[in-house]
Amino acid sequence: MRAAAELTPWLRWLVRPNQPPRPEAVEVVRRCGVRGAFVVGELPSVFEQFGIAVPRVEAGKLTPQQRVADAISNWLNEPSVDADVCAIALARLLDEVG
């Protein structure tokens, strides 16, 4: 990540409340300059800071494939998708498939 920092168009690094970021994370974000920043929060609620509603689903109710299909469908139905929304949606999809 350090090597790619200068070429990265933007970067948001999630940090938990009351926990300082690791020195390695500080270095990566610093190398991104104004394109990098820390976001303080917890998953999945941090997505709400970006206007993304995260559905609360009880574990075991849906298969991973159903959760991914639902996430894709919801994402495609959004009226506008910018770079932040796209990256967060991709992170959610990766998280959903494990």
PAMI-286999 format. One line per 4 residues: number of its first residue (from 1); their letters; for each residue x, y, z of N, C-alpha, C. Coordinates in Angstrom, 2 decimals. Example, Ala and Ser with C-alpha at 12.3 -4.5 7.8 and 13.67 -1.06 7.14 Angstrom:
2
1> as> 13.19,-5.69,7.80,12.30,-4.50,7.80,13.20,-3.30,7.80  12.85,-2.25,7.08,13.67,-1.06,7.14,12.90,0.03,7.87
***
This chain:
98
1> mraa> 0.82,-1.18,0.00,0.00,0.00,0.00,0.87,1.25,0.00  1.99,1.18,0.69,2.87,2.36,0.70,3.33,2.70,-0.71  3.68,1.66,-1.47,4.17,1.89,-2.83,3.09,2.48,-3.74  1.85,2.08,-3.51,0.75,2.56,-4.36,0.15,3.86,-3.87
5> aelt> 0.54,4.36,-2.72,-0.10,5.54,-2.12,-0.07,6.76,-3.04  1.03,6.97,-3.72,1.13,8.17,-4.57,0.23,8.06,-5.80  -0.13,6.85,-6.19,-0.99,6.64,-7.36,-2.45,6.45,-7.00  -2.75,6.36,-5.72,-4.11,6.11,-5.26,-4.94,7.38,-5.38
9> pwlr> -6.08,7.32,-6.08,-6.88,8.54,-6.24,-7.47,9.05,-4.93  -7.78,8.14,-4.00,-8.27,8.53,-2.67,-8.22,7.29,-1.78  -8.17,7.54,-0.47,-8.11,6.43,0.48,-8.78,6.86,1.78  -9.67,6.01,2.29,-10.27,6.22,3.61,-9.92,5.00,4.45
13> wlvr> -9.26,5.23,5.59,-8.82,4.15,6.47,-9.67,4.17,7.72  -10.33,3.07,8.00,-11.23,3.00,9.15,-10.44,2.78,10.43  -10.75,3.60,11.44,-10.12,3.49,12.76,-11.24,3.41,13.78  -11.12,2.48,14.71,-12.13,2.35,15.76,-12.03,3.53,16.73
17> pnqp> -13.18,3.94,17.29,-13.16,5.02,18.28,-12.23,4.66,19.44  -11.54,5.66,19.94,-10.65,5.53,21.09,-9.46,4.60,20.86  -9.17,4.30,19.61,-7.99,3.51,19.28,-7.17,4.27,18.25  -5.95,4.60,18.57,-5.14,5.31,17.58,-4.80,4.41,16.41
21> prpe> -4.67,4.98,15.22,-4.29,4.15,14.08,-2.87,3.61,14.24  -2.64,2.47,13.66,-1.30,1.88,13.71,-0.34,2.78,12.95  0.93,2.80,13.34,1.91,3.64,12.65,1.98,3.37,11.15  1.82,2.12,10.75,1.86,1.79,9.32,0.70,2.45,8.58
25> avev> -0.47,2.49,9.22,-1.63,3.13,8.60,-1.41,4.63,8.49  -0.84,5.22,9.53,-0.55,6.66,9.51,0.38,6.98,8.34  1.37,6.13,8.13,2.32,6.37,7.03,1.62,6.29,5.67  0.77,5.27,5.48,0.07,5.12,4.20,-0.83,6.32,3.94
29> vrrc> -1.62,6.72,4.94,-2.52,7.86,4.77,-1.73,9.13,4.52  -0.61,9.30,5.23,0.24,10.49,5.03,0.77,10.54,3.60  1.16,9.39,3.07,1.70,9.35,1.71,0.64,9.70,0.66  -0.62,9.51,1.00,-1.70,9.87,0.07,-1.95,11.37,0.04
33> gvrg> -1.41,12.09,1.02,-1.60,13.55,1.07,-3.05,13.90,1.30  -3.55,14.90,0.56,-4.92,15.36,0.74,-5.94,14.32,0.28  -5.51,13.31,-0.46,-6.42,12.26,-0.94,-6.68,11.21,0.12  -5.93,11.23,1.21,-6.08,10.22,2.26,-6.65,10.81,3.52
37> afvv> -7.40,10.00,4.24,-7.99,10.44,5.51,-8.40,9.24,6.34  -8.51,9.46,7.62,-9.02,8.44,8.53,-10.50,8.67,8.75  -11.25,7.59,8.87,-12.66,7.62,9.21,-12.78,6.88,10.54  -13.36,7.54,11.53,-13.50,6.93,12.85,-14.90,6.33,12.96
41> gelp> -14.95,5.06,13.33,-16.25,4.41,13.47,-16.12,2.91,13.60  -17.26,2.26,13.59,-17.36,0.80,13.69,-18.14,0.29,12.49  -17.77,-0.89,12.04,-18.55,-1.53,10.99,-19.76,-2.20,11.61  -20.90,-2.21,11.01,-21.21,-1.64,9.71,-21.73,-0.20,9.78
45> svfe> -21.85,0.37,10.99,-22.47,1.70,11.12,-21.69,2.81,10.42  -20.39,2.63,10.20,-19.61,3.67,9.55,-20.11,3.95,8.13  -20.74,2.96,7.50,-21.25,3.17,6.15,-22.32,4.26,6.13  -23.03,4.42,7.24,-24.08,5.44,7.30,-23.49,6.85,7.17
49> qfgi> -22.21,7.03,7.55,-21.56,8.33,7.36,-21.48,8.69,5.88  -21.51,7.67,5.03,-21.43,7.88,3.58,-22.80,7.77,2.92  -23.86,7.72,3.75,-25.20,7.65,3.22,-25.61,6.27,2.72  -24.94,5.24,3.20,-25.24,3.88,2.77,-25.97,3.16,3.90
53> avpr> -27.18,2.73,3.60,-27.96,1.98,4.59,-27.50,0.52,4.56  -27.21,0.00,5.72,-26.79,-1.40,5.83,-27.95,-2.18,6.44  -28.52,-3.09,5.66,-29.64,-3.85,6.21,-29.19,-4.78,7.33  -29.98,-4.85,8.36,-29.70,-5.74,9.48,-30.38,-7.08,9.20
57> veag> -29.59,-8.10,9.02,-30.11,-9.43,8.72,-29.61,-10.39,9.78  -30.51,-11.19,10.30,-30.10,-12.19,11.28,-29.23,-13.23,10.60  -28.14,-13.60,11.27,-27.24,-14.60,10.72,-27.98,-15.89,10.45  -27.68,-16.49,9.33,-28.28,-17.77,9.00,-29.59,-17.68,8.24
61> kltp> -30.17,-16.52,8.14,-31.45,-16.38,7.44,-31.28,-16.42,5.92  -30.21,-15.83,5.42,-29.94,-15.80,3.98,-28.62,-16.50,3.70  -28.54,-17.10,2.53,-27.27,-17.69,2.12,-26.33,-16.56,1.69  -25.03,-16.82,1.67,-24.10,-15.78,1.18,-24.45,-15.31,-0.22
65> qqrv> -24.89,-16.22,-1.08,-25.25,-15.83,-2.44,-26.45,-14.89,-2.45  -27.43,-15.16,-1.57,-28.59,-14.28,-1.48,-28.20,-12.90,-0.97  -27.29,-12.86,0.02,-26.85,-11.57,0.55,-26.12,-10.76,-0.52  -25.28,-11.43,-1.30,-24.55,-10.73,-2.37,-25.54,-10.24,-3.43
69> adai> -26.47,-11.09,-3.83,-27.46,-10.69,-4.83,-28.27,-9.49,-4.34  -28.68,-9.51,-3.09,-29.43,-8.39,-2.52,-28.58,-7.12,-2.50  -27.32,-7.24,-2.10,-26.44,-6.07,-2.04,-26.25,-5.47,-3.43  -26.05,-6.31,-4.43,-25.87,-5.81,-5.81,-27.14,-5.13,-6.28
73> snwl> -28.28,-5.75,-6.03,-29.55,-5.18,-6.46,-29.80,-3.82,-5.80  -29.57,-3.74,-4.50,-29.74,-2.48,-3.79,-28.80,-1.41,-4.33  -27.57,-1.79,-4.59,-26.57,-0.83,-5.08,-26.96,-0.31,-6.46  -27.41,-1.19,-7.33,-27.78,-0.77,-8.68,-29.01,0.12,-8.69
77> neps> -29.83,0.03,-7.66,-31.04,0.85,-7.58,-30.78,2.24,-7.02  -29.56,2.52,-6.57,-29.23,3.85,-6.04,-29.27,4.87,-7.17  -29.76,6.09,-6.90,-29.85,7.10,-7.96,-28.49,7.61,-8.42  -27.50,7.59,-7.56,-26.18,8.05,-7.97,-25.12,7.26,-7.23
81> vdad> -24.05,6.98,-7.92,-22.96,6.22,-7.34,-21.67,6.96,-7.67  -20.99,7.48,-6.61,-19.71,8.14,-6.83,-18.59,7.19,-6.41  -17.36,7.66,-6.43,-16.21,6.82,-6.13,-16.26,6.25,-4.71  -16.66,7.06,-3.73,-16.75,6.57,-2.35,-17.79,5.48,-2.22
85> vcai> -18.96,5.70,-2.81,-20.03,4.72,-2.73,-19.62,3.43,-3.42  -18.98,3.55,-4.57,-18.54,2.38,-5.31,-17.55,1.56,-4.49  -16.56,2.21,-3.90,-15.55,1.50,-3.11,-16.17,0.82,-1.90  -17.08,1.50,-1.24,-17.72,0.91,-0.06,-18.60,-0.26,-0.48
89> alar> -19.29,-0.13,-1.59,-20.12,-1.24,-2.07,-19.27,-2.45,-2.40  -18.13,-2.22,-3.03,-17.23,-3.33,-3.34,-16.69,-3.97,-2.07  -16.38,-3.15,-1.07,-15.91,-3.69,0.21,-17.01,-4.54,0.86  -18.24,-4.07,0.78,-19.35,-4.85,1.33,-19.51,-6.17,0.61
93> llde> -19.40,-6.14,-0.72,-19.53,-7.37,-1.48,-18.44,-8.37,-1.11  -17.23,-7.87,-0.99,-16.13,-8.75,-0.60,-16.35,-9.32,0.79  -16.87,-8.49,1.69,-17.16,-8.95,3.03,-18.25,-10.01,3.03  -19.26,-9.82,2.19,-20.38,-10.75,2.12,-19.95,-12.13,1.61
97> vg> -19.01,-12.17,0.68,-18.61,-13.47,0.14,-17.54,-14.14,0.99  -17.02,-13.40,1.97,-16.07,-13.99,2.91,-14.73,-14.11,2.30
***
